[in-house]
Amino acid sequence: MPRVRANGLELEYDTFGDPANPPLVLVMGLGAQMITWETGFCELLASHGFHVVRFDNRDVGLSSYLDELGVPEVAAVASGQVAAPYLLADLADDAVGLFDALGFAKAHVVGASMGGMIVQQLAIDHPERLLSVTSIMSTTGDPSVGRPSPAALAALTRQPAATREESIEQSVAAYRMTGSPGYPATDESLREKAARGYDRALHPEGTFRQMAAVLASGDRTERLRDVRLPFAVVHGDADPLVNVSGGKATAAAVPDAELVLLPGMGHDLPEPLWPEIVETIVRTTARA
């Protein structure tokens, strides 16, 4: 896959569809590689007339790791005793660097989970570079909304496994904890997905730095009130990792945002819901 130099980092990316079409950039979540945007989902978006780009955020996948910054104590960052190595604003700047490297004056953006937080930050910091925003299964940074269930939080903050097989089983257990109860995946498909991610790249230290960025970046609610872009919020009503209150709060903060609540959807992108999610994205881009 290709790689660009952006914001002082190397970012791994790939594309779908005709480069002459309007660019649509997909931003993934905490510790999640770009392949979490499934190929079929990207191809479905591209079939609607977009040049689709997915990429690895800093500190994950095949993009640059910032190990020289150390691994922060997440609890100390949350309490304000220790500064985070970087913030969501820096991750948003990475995306703008990607735009520059690929020659995009403006782009549609879609973010999932932490990626939703990043595209919200993009709308705050770089609105002139965006055509539309879709925030999926995300939240505003207000600690009173979008809170995870205790079990989902435990799955998120578990210690890294020691072996490939342990890592795969750990990932399957996490998927089971946070996935969509209305659209359960098979154990075989979950193991295949976990193995693919493990074999491509595993970097848990980067996940902790990304987590620190989320915790240290604060509440975006008031700044979201100034966003004047076509904006949609998609959230599952059964999300245990980012409670649906986070999505509702995001839509309430952004003027004229569309809120789409999907019954039975948890903290993943189940294939049966791809058409409805893509339809929402297409509808939002049409408002640009």
N, C-alpha and C positions, 0 to 999 in steps of 0.2 A: 504494500500500500504506500501511497505517496506521503511525504512529510514536508512541512513548511517551517520556516523560521518566523516566529511571531511573538512579539512582546518579550524578546530576549530568550525565548524557549523554542524547543522543537516540538511541534504538534503533529501527531499522526492523524491522518484523515482519509476518507474515501468518498466517492460521489456516485450518484445515480441520476440518470436522465440526461437530457440535452443541456450542455453548458450555455446555450443561447436562451434558455428559459429563466424565469425569475428565480434567484437563489433562495433556498429554504434551508436553514441551518438547524440541526438537531443537537441539543445540549443534554448530556446525560447526568445522572445523579451521583450521590456519594459512593466513592469506591467502585463505580460501575464503568466498565469499558464501553466504547462506542458500539461494540457488537451487541450490547443489550438492546439497542435499536435493531430489531430483527431485520434481516435482508428483505423479507417479504413485506414488512411494513414500509420500508424505504422505497421499495419498488412500487407499492400501491400509491404512495405520495407522488412519486415521479410520474406515474401514469396520468396524474391530474395536471401535468404541465409545469412541474417544478424541476429545477436543478437542485437535487437534495444532497446536502453535505452532512456527514456525521464525523465526529472527531473525538479523540481521547483528551479529556481535560488534563491539565498539569497534574503530575503525581499519580497517574493511573495509566494502565495499558502500555502503549509504546511511545507515549509522549515523555517529555523530560521529567525526571524525578528530582526533587529538591531535598535530598537526604542531608545536605550540608546544613540545613536549617534545624535538624534534630527532630525528635518526636515529642510533641508537647504533652503535658499532663492535662487531659481533657477537663477534668474537674477543676483544676486551677484556672484554666482558660474561662470556664463557665462562671467562676466566681470573680473573675476580673483580676486575679492575683498575678497572672502570667499573660503576656501578649501572644496572640496567635501569630504564626509565621507569615501568614498572608490572610487576606480577607476575600469575601465574595466579589468585591469591587475589582480585585486583581484578576480573578477568574473571568469576570466580564471583560476586562481589558484584554485578556488572552483571546477572547472571541473576536473582539474588534481587530486585534492583530491578525487573526485568521482571515477576516474580511479583507484587510489590506493586502495580505499575501496572495489572496485568490482574486483580487481585483473587484470586489463587491463594494460599490458605493453605498448600497443599502441592501438589506436582506430581511426576509421573514424569519422569525426565530420560534422554535418550539423547545420547551425545556421540561424535563420530568424530574420530580423530587428536588434534590439540590439543583438540578438543571433548571427547574422552574424558578428557584430563587435567583439563579444567575441571570435568566432572561428578564426577571423583574428588575434586577440591578442594571441590566443593559438599558431598559426602558427609562430608568431614572437618570443614569449617567450619560447615555449616548442615544437619546431618542432620535437624533438626526440621522442615525445609521440604520434605523429600523423601519420596516414597512408594516409589520404586524407582530403580535405576540400571542402565543398560546402557552399557558402555564398548566402543567398536568401534575396532579397529586402532590401539590406543594403548599406552601404557607407563607405568611408575611414576615415571619421573624418575631411576631408578638408571642411571648411565652405562654399566654393564656389560651391560645388556640393551636390546633394542629398537633396536640400532644400525643406521643405514642403510647400504646398500651404497655404495661410493665413487661409482658412477655416479648413484645416486638422490640422494645428497647434492649432487653437482654440479648436478643438475637443479633442486634446491630452492634453491640459493644463487646461481643465475645472475644476471647483471646484467639489469635490465629492458630490454625491447626499445624501439626508438625509434619504431616505427610500428605501426599497427593490424595490418597484415598480418604483420609480424615477430612481434608479440606472439601472434597466433593460431598461427603456425607453431611458435613457441617452446612454447606451451602444449600443442599436439598432440604435440610431441616429449617433453615431460615426462609427459603422459598415457601415451604409449607406454612410457616408461621405468618408470613406477611402477604401471601398471594391471594388471589380472588376466590372467595368461597363459592361464588356463583359460577365460576369457570375453572374448576380444578384441573391442574396439569397432571400428566402421568409421571410416575417415578422415573421412567425411562427418559422422558423428555427433559426432566429436571436434571438428571445425572449428566445427560449429554451437554446441556447448557453449562453446567458447573465445570465439567471436564474441559470444554472448549475455552472457558474463561481462564481456568488454571493453566492450561498449556500455552495459551497466548501470552499471558503476563499476570503475575501475582505480586502485589506490592502493598501489603497492609500498612506499612509505615506512612505511605502517602494518604491512605484513608483517614488516619488519625489527624493529619495536618488539614485535610479537607473538612473534617468534623470540627476542628478548632475554628476554621474560617466561618462556618455556619454559626457557631455559638458566639463568636466575637463580633459578628457583623450587625447585630442589633435589629430593631424593629423598623421595617420599611413602610409601615402603614401610612404615615403622614406624607411621605414622599411619593407614594403610589397615587395619592389623590391628585397630583399634578400631571399624571401621565395622560397624554392625549393621542393615543394610538389605538387602532383596532385591536381589541384585547379579548381573549377568551380564557376561561378557567374550566378545566375538566377534572373531575374528582370522582372516585368511587365512594359509594355510601358505606362500604365495608372495609375501608382502609385502616388497618391497625397501627401502621407506622407513622403516617401523617393523618391524624383524624380529619374527617370531612369538614370540621369547623375551620380548618386552615384554608381550604379552598373557598368556603363561603366568605371568610374574612377578606381574602384576596379580591374576590369579585365585588364585594361591598366597597372596597377601598378605591378601585380603579373606576373612574367615570365611564359609564356606558359599557362596562364589561359584560360579556355573556357568560352565564354560569350553566354548565352542563353536568348534571349529577347522574352517574351510571350505577344502577342497582346491581349488587353482587360483585362489583369490582373492588379489589383490594389494592395493594401497593405493587402493581405490575401492569403489564399491557397485554391482556389475554387476546389471542388471535380473533375470537368471535366478535370482539368489540372494535377491532381495527377499522371496519367501514364507518362506524359511527364517530370514532375519534378523528379519522381522516376527513370525514364530512364536516366536522366542526372546524378543523384547521382550514379547509378549503373555504368555508363560509366566512371565516375571519379574514383570510387573505383577500377575499373579494371586496371587503370593506376598505381596503387600503387605497 
